[in-house]
């Protein structure tokens, strides 16, 4: 592979950074280094964006890709010329928009091979390979004063890939021209370390879940079809019978048990106390339970056999809980063709709680937090179904947001399957 055309953005008054970045590339002839004077602007983020656009408009003609670096880029001990060239070829095959050497934050990542992850959103542009297919998209994009260049690119791109172990991190200089929070000593190093550790965790968890996965299509549920799930419909309006019982009127697989929670000033504390009472009762009965809120409605695709198979699969994978749908979720890991492990969630109206999670809930004191957020915090092994079997129908907007959340998860599932189809 030919040398990589490399463009380093540097403000003329930052001579210390210029010296540093030249030293970084000094012993690496695989890069053709060009120092580019940054476009100055009161808004540092806007100046960075205009400089990136300027580089692309002036130097990208005829190139399959270029490397843009910020002057605080620093190679890690993991960097390898041979592996970088191989990953560039892999990224091209995956029709990548960009390839990142390291990031300070990301929200969702999908492992593609030993060194490469797809990422949804990220921060950190200190080492960014931009491919030809994405040049025009950046050049045509409008940028407002409230945006940041890295988040803008992650918003524009559906195919951002990240190298891990990281080949690049940001060197700390004690100041930042774009992100003021990065001026605190050690702050940037910790951000990159946390991101790197998160990717390593995803890698390990992916392997663990894969080892525990048994194809749902092969699960024999014939002996469980007549099982009835203990189902508590939690109603916060004392004395009223939840109208959600109507939702279950023709679904004999659910053993309905309405449960009223009084709405007091410390409503969340009361609701949490009610959940703990349900869990304690179920622990004594040695049964897993399903908790439904009175805003739940079944999705049009709901099928009992699908839910049952995934409950059995989730149990086999050591799940604490299984969500029938969620409005907000992040940091996911593929667990099976119809479920994802999630790090955090909120706004869930359909929650299967397994007995292994009961002790964690019972140990928690009363709290003022929203109950599903609290459950998200204290439980580790949380799985989210796809497609959703439950939406929240409090408002029309709620339903639309749930559908959008489900669509986003479906897109990530399709991407995962496409990336891994040839493995």
C-alpha positions in Angstrom: 0.0 0.0 0.0 1.2 3.5 -0.8 2.0 6.1 1.8 -1.1 7.6 3.5 -1.7 11.2 2.8 -1.9 12.8 6.3 -3.1 16.3 7.1 -2.6 17.6 10.6 -4.6 20.6 11.8 -2.6 23.0 13.8 -3.1 26.6 15.1 -0.1 28.8 14.2 0.2 29.9 17.8 0.4 26.3 19.1 4.1 25.7 18.3 4.3 23.1 21.2 1.7 21.0 19.5 3.3 21.3 16.1 6.7 20.1 17.5 4.9 17.2 19.3 2.9 16.0 16.2 6.0 16.1 13.9 7.8 13.9 16.4 4.9 11.5 16.4 5.3 10.9 12.7 9.0 11.3 12.5 9.8 7.6 12.4 6.8 6.5 10.4 7.5 6.9 6.6 4.2 5.2 5.9 2.5 8.6 6.4 3.0 11.6 4.1 2.7 14.5 6.6 1.2 17.9 5.8 0.7 20.5 8.5 -2.4 22.6 7.8 -3.1 25.9 9.5 -6.4 25.8 11.3 -9.1 28.3 10.2 -9.5 30.6 13.2 -12.9 31.3 14.7 -14.2 32.5 18.0 -16.1 29.2 18.1 -13.3 26.6 18.1 -15.6 23.8 17.0 -16.7 25.8 14.0 -13.1 26.6 13.0 -12.3 22.9 13.2 -15.2 21.9 11.0 -14.3 24.6 8.4 -10.7 23.4 8.4 -11.8 19.8 7.7 -14.0 20.9 4.9 -11.1 23.0 3.5 -8.8 20.0 3.5 -11.3 17.8 1.7 -12.0 20.5 -0.9 -8.3 21.2 -1.6 -6.5 17.8 -1.2 -9.0 14.9 -1.7 -9.2 14.9 -5.5 -8.3 11.5 -6.9 -7.7 10.0 -3.4 -9.4 6.9 -2.2 -9.0 8.1 1.4 -7.0 10.6 3.4 -6.0 10.8 7.1 -6.9 13.9 9.1 -5.2 14.3 12.5 -5.5 16.9 15.2 -2.2 18.1 16.6 -2.8 16.4 19.9 -2.8 12.9 18.4 -0.4 10.4 20.0 0.3 6.9 18.8 -0.2 4.1 21.4 2.1 1.1 21.8 -0.6 -0.9 20.0 0.0 0.8 16.7 1.1 -1.4 13.8 1.7 -0.3 10.2 0.8 -3.8 8.9 -2.4 -4.1 10.9 -3.5 -0.5 10.0 -3.1 -1.3 6.3 -5.1 -4.5 6.8 -7.9 -2.7 8.6 -8.1 0.0 5.9 -8.7 -2.8 3.4 -11.3 -4.3 5.7 -13.0 -1.0 6.2 -13.2 -0.5 2.4 -14.8 -3.9 2.0 -17.3 -2.9 4.7 -18.0 0.3 2.7 -16.9 2.5 5.6 -17.2 6.2 5.7 -14.5 6.7 8.3 -12.0 4.7 10.3 -11.0 6.0 13.7 -7.8 5.3 15.6 -9.3 5.8 19.0 -12.2 7.7 20.6 -12.8 9.4 24.0 -16.5 8.3 24.1 -19.0 6.1 22.2 -22.5 4.9 22.9 -23.0 1.7 20.9 -20.4 -0.6 19.2 -20.6 -3.8 17.2 -17.5 -6.0 17.0 -16.5 -7.0 13.4 -13.2 -8.6 13.9 -10.3 -8.7 16.4 -9.4 -5.1 15.8 -12.5 -3.4 14.3 -15.8 -2.2 15.7 -18.7 -0.4 14.2 -19.7 2.6 16.3 -22.9 4.6 16.3 -22.0 7.9 18.0 -18.5 9.0 19.3 -16.2 11.8 20.3 -12.6 12.2 19.3 -11.3 13.1 15.8 -7.5 13.1 16.6 -6.9 10.3 14.1 -9.6 9.9 11.4 -9.3 8.2 8.0 -12.0 9.5 5.7 -12.9 7.5 2.7 -13.8 8.8 -0.8 -17.5 7.9 -0.6 -17.9 10.2 2.4 -16.1 13.3 1.1 -19.1 15.0 -0.5 -21.3 14.3 2.5 -19.0 16.4 4.8 -18.5 19.1 2.2 -22.2 19.6 1.7 -23.1 19.5 5.4 -24.3 22.6 7.2 -22.8 23.2 10.7 -24.3 25.4 13.4 -22.7 27.1 16.4 -24.1 24.5 18.8 -22.5 21.4 17.1 -19.2 19.6 17.6 -17.3 18.2 14.6 -17.0 14.7 15.9 -20.7 14.3 16.9 -21.6 15.9 13.5 -19.6 13.3 11.6 -21.1 10.5 13.6 -24.6 11.9 12.9 -23.8 12.1 9.2 -22.3 8.6 8.9 -24.0 5.2 9.2 -20.7 3.4 8.7 -18.1 4.7 11.2 -15.6 2.1 12.3 -13.1 2.1 15.2 -9.8 0.4 15.8 -9.4 -1.4 19.1 -6.9 -1.8 20.8 -6.6 1.9 20.1 -3.8 3.1 17.8 -4.3 6.7 18.8 -5.2 8.8 21.9 -5.1 12.5 22.6 -2.0 13.9 24.3 -2.7 16.3 27.2 -1.2 19.8 26.9 -3.1 21.3 29.8 -5.5 23.3 27.6 -8.0 22.7 24.8 -9.0 24.9 21.9 -12.3 23.2 21.4 -13.4 21.3 24.6 -12.9 23.2 27.8 -13.7 20.2 30.0 -10.5 18.5 28.6 -8.2 21.0 30.4 -8.3 19.2 33.7 -5.2 17.2 34.2 -5.7 13.5 33.6 -9.3 14.0 32.3 -8.6 13.1 28.7 -6.5 10.0 29.5 -9.3 8.7 31.7 -11.9 9.2 28.9 -9.9 7.2 26.4 -9.1 4.5 29.0 -12.8 4.2 29.9 -13.8 3.9 26.2 -11.1 1.3 25.5 -12.2 -0.7 28.6 -15.8 -0.5 27.4 -14.8 -2.0 24.0 -12.9 -4.8 25.7 -15.9 -5.5 27.8 -18.1 -5.7 24.7 -15.7 -8.0 23.1 -15.6 -10.4 26.2 -19.4 -10.2 26.7 -20.1 -10.9 23.0 -18.0 -14.1 23.3 -19.7 -15.1 26.5 -23.2 -14.6 25.2 -22.3 -16.4 22.0 -21.1 -19.4 24.0 -24.4 -19.5 25.9 -26.6 -19.0 22.9 -28.7 -21.9 21.6 -30.7 -21.1 18.4 -34.2 -20.2 19.5 -35.6 -21.9 16.5 -34.4 -25.2 17.9 -35.9 -24.7 21.3 -38.6 -27.2 22.1 -41.3 -25.3 23.9 -44.0 -27.8 23.5 -43.8 -28.8 27.2 -44.2 -25.1 28.2 -47.0 -23.9 26.0 -49.6 -24.4 28.8 -47.4 -22.5 31.3 -49.0 -19.3 32.7 -46.6 -16.4 33.7 -47.4 -14.7 37.0 -48.2 -11.2 35.7 -48.6 -8.2 37.9 -50.3 -5.1 36.4 -49.0 -2.2 38.4 -51.6 0.5 38.8 -50.6 3.7 40.6 -54.3 4.8 41.1 -55.4 3.2 44.3 -58.8 1.5 44.2 -59.1 1.4 40.4 -59.0 -1.8 38.3 -56.4 -1.5 35.6 -58.0 -1.3 32.2 -54.9 -3.2 31.0 -56.6 -6.4 31.9 -58.6 -5.9 28.7 -55.2 -6.2 26.9 -54.9 -9.7 28.3 -58.5 -10.8 28.0 -57.7 -13.3 25.2 -54.2 -14.2 26.3 -54.5 -17.1 28.7 -50.7 -17.5 29.0 -50.7 -14.7 31.5 -51.9 -15.2 35.1 -53.1 -11.7 35.8 -52.7 -10.2 39.2 -53.6 -6.5 39.4 -51.5 -4.6 42.0 -52.4 -1.1 43.1 -49.8 1.4 44.4 -50.9 4.5 46.2 -49.8 7.8 44.7 -48.3 9.7 47.5 -45.9 12.7 47.5 -43.0 10.3 47.5 -44.7 8.4 44.6 -41.5 6.8 43.3 -40.6 5.6 46.8 -44.1 4.0 47.1 -43.8 2.4 43.7 -40.4 1.0 44.5 -41.7 -0.3 47.8 -44.6 -2.0 45.9 -42.2 -3.6 43.4 -40.1 -5.0 46.4 -43.3 -6.4 47.9 -44.1 -8.2 44.7 -40.5 -9.5 44.4 -40.5 -10.8 48.0 -43.8 -12.6 47.5 -42.6 -14.1 44.3 -39.3 -15.2 45.9 -41.3 -17.1 48.6 -43.3 -18.7 45.8 -40.1 -19.5 43.9 -41.4 -18.1 40.6 -40.2 -15.7 37.9 -42.6 -12.8 37.3 -43.7 -10.4 34.7 -44.4 -6.7 35.7 -46.6 -4.6 33.5 -47.4 -0.9 33.9 -50.9 0.3 33.2 -49.6 2.1 30.0 -48.6 -1.1 28.3 -50.1 -2.3 25.0 -49.1 -5.3 23.0 -47.3 -4.8 19.7 -49.1 -6.1 16.6 -46.3 -8.7 16.1 -46.7 -10.2 19.6 -46.8 -14.0 19.6 -46.7 -16.2 22.8 -44.4 -18.8 21.3 -41.8 -16.1 20.4 -42.0 -14.6 23.9 -41.7 -18.0 25.6 -38.7 -19.1 23.5 -36.9 -15.9 24.3 -37.7 -16.1 28.0 -36.1 -19.6 28.0 -33.2 -18.3 26.0 -32.7 -15.3 28.3 -32.8 -17.6 31.3 -30.1 -19.9 29.7 -27.9 -16.8 29.1 -28.1 -15.9 32.8 -30.3 -12.8 32.4 -31.6 -10.8 35.4 -34.4 -9.5 33.3 -35.9 -9.4 29.8 -37.6 -6.2 28.5 -40.5 -6.4 26.1 -39.6 -3.0 24.7 -37.9 0.2 25.8 -38.1 3.8 24.8 -34.5 4.7 25.8 -31.6 2.2 25.7 -27.8 2.4 25.0 -24.6 0.4 25.1 -26.0 -2.8 23.5 -24.4 -6.1 22.7 -25.9 -8.7 20.3 -27.1 -11.7 22.4 -29.3 -13.6 19.9 -31.2 -12.9 16.7 -34.1 -11.6 18.8 -32.4 -10.0 21.8 -29.7 -7.6 22.8 -27.8 -7.1 26.1 -28.2 -3.5 27.2 -26.2 -1.5 29.8 -29.0 1.0 30.5 -32.7 1.6 29.8 -35.7 3.6 30.8 -39.4 3.8 29.9 -40.2 0.1 29.9 -43.8 -1.2 30.4 -43.2 -4.9 30.1 -40.4 -6.5 32.3 -39.8 -10.2 33.0 -37.8 -10.5 36.3 -35.9 -13.7 36.9 -35.4 -15.1 40.4 -31.7 -14.6 40.3 -32.3 -10.8 40.3 -34.6 -10.8 43.3 -31.9 -10.5 46.0 -30.4 -7.5 44.2 -33.8 -5.7 44.3 -34.6 -6.6 47.9 -31.2 -5.3 49.1 -32.0 -1.8 47.7 -33.5 0.8 50.1 -36.4 3.0 49.2 -35.6 5.5 46.5 -36.9 8.6 44.8 -35.6 7.6 41.4 -37.9 6.5 38.5 -38.4 2.8 39.1 -37.2 1.4 35.7 -34.1 3.6 35.8 -33.4 2.2 39.3 -33.8 -1.4 38.0 -31.5 -0.5 35.1 -28.8 0.7 37.6 -28.8 -2.3 39.9 -29.2 -5.2 37.5 -26.3 -6.2 35.3 -27.6 -8.8 32.8 -30.4 -7.1 31.1 -31.8 -8.2 27.7 -34.1 -6.3 25.3 -36.3 -8.1 22.8 -36.4 -7.4 19.1 -39.0 -7.0 17.7 -40.7 -5.4 20.7 -43.7 -7.2 22.1 -44.8 -4.1 24.2 -45.2 -0.4 23.6 -46.2 2.4 26.0 -49.4 4.1 25.0 -49.6 7.0 27.4 -49.7 9.5 24.5 -49.6 9.4 20.7 -46.1 10.7 20.8 -45.1 7.9 23.2 -46.2 5.3 20.7 -44.3 7.0 17.8 -41.2 7.2 19.9 -41.4 3.5 20.8 -41.8 2.7 17.1 -38.7 4.8 16.4 -36.8 3.1 19.1 -37.7 -0.3 17.8 -36.7 0.7 14.2 -33.3 2.0 15.5 -32.7 -1.4 17.2 -33.8 -3.2 14.1 -31.3 -1.2 12.0 -28.5 -2.1 14.3 -29.5 -5.8 14.2 -29.4 -5.8 10.4 -26.0 -4.2 10.4 -24.7 -6.7 12.9 -26.0 -9.6 10.7 -24.6 -8.1 7.6 -21.2 -7.5 9.1 -21.1 -11.1 10.4 -22.7 -12.9 7.5 -19.5 -14.2 6.1 -17.9 -15.3 9.3 
